[in-house]
Amino acid sequence: MSEFLLVFRRDYKTQEIQPSAEQMKEHLAHWQVFFASLKDKLARPIQRFDPQGKIVMGSDAISDGPYAEVTQSIGGLLIINAEDYEEAVGIAKTCPVLELGGTVEVRQGV
C-alpha cells in the first residue's frame, strides 16, 4: 500500500461557468458521498485550506495567490492509500470536481 496525493483543480474565476446555488448544493452532496466512500482509504484526515494563499517567487517577492492569469486553481487535496497508480486513478475518476470541468492530479509518495 502506498500514499497518493490527489490535487483537485478547477476554474473558480470565469463567472459564466460557475454553478448556480442549486447546482452547487447538489454538487456538494456529491462531494459528501465521495468523501464517505474514501473513509477506509484516507491516509490523513480531510482538511480545508485557505482559497487565497501566498505565492513565493524568490527571496523577496511574495504575492497573493493564485496567479491572476491562471484560470484553474487548487480547490483541495487528499492523501489516500492505494495499491498502485491504477487504483489511485480509479478513485480520482470518481471525484466530483470532474463534474465541473476540473481535474485531479495524482502523485505517488516516494
N, C-alpha and C positions, 0 to 999 in steps of 0.2 A: 504494500500500500504506500503510495506517495502523496505528497501535498501538491495541490494545483491551485494557482491563483486564477480567479475569474474576474476580469475587469469589465464593467458594464459602461458603455458609452452610447450617447445619442445626442441629437441636436436639441438643445434646450432653448435656443435663441430665435430661430426662424418662426415668427409668430403664426404664420398661416398653416403650419403643420402641427401645431400644438393641439393636444386633445382637449375637447370640451370638458367641463366639470363632470358631466355624466360619464363620458368616456374614461376620464381619469379615475373616477370611482370604481368602474368596472375593471380597469387596468390594475389598480392597487389590490383588488380582490385576487387577481391572477398572481400577483407577487406573493400574497399570503399563502396561496396554495403551493407555489414554487418553494418558498422557504420551508413550509411544513414538510414537503417531500424530501428535503435535504437534511432533516434533523439527525439522521444517523451518518451523514457524510461530512458534516461541518468539522473542520479541523480547529476552528476558532469561532467564538460567538459572533453573531451578526452585530455589526457596529455601524452607526451612521457617522458621516463626515460632513464638515462644513462645505457647502457647494462652491464657495469662492476660492479659498486658499490663497497661497502666495506662489509666485514663480521666481526662482532664484536664477539669475543669469550672470555669473561671475561673482567676484568678491564683493562688489558694491551695488550691483544692480538687482533690485527686488521690486516686483510689480504685483499688483493684484491679479489673480489668475481666474479663470483660464485666459489664454491669449484671445484678444478681441477678434482676430482673423480666423480663429478656429471655430467651426460650427459645432462639431461634436466635442463634448466634454465628458469627463468621468462622472457617472451618476452613482457609482458604488462599486464595491468589490467584495469578494468572498474568498476564503481559503477552504478548500474541500479536500477530502481524502478520496482517492480513486486508484484503481489498479494500474491504469495506464492512460495515455492520451485519448485512446478510443472511448473509454468510459467517461473521462472528463469532458470531451467534446460532445458526447451524447447528452450529458447533463446540461451543458451550455446551450444546446439546441432547443431545450425546453424553457429557456429563460424568457420571461415576459418582455424584456427590453427589445427583443426582436419584433414584437408586435407593432412597435412604434418606429420601426426603421433603424433601430440601434444595432450595436454589435457587441459581441462578447469575445474578449481576448483571453486565451487560455495559455498559461505558462506553468511548466512543471518546476517545482523546487529542486534545486540541485545541492 
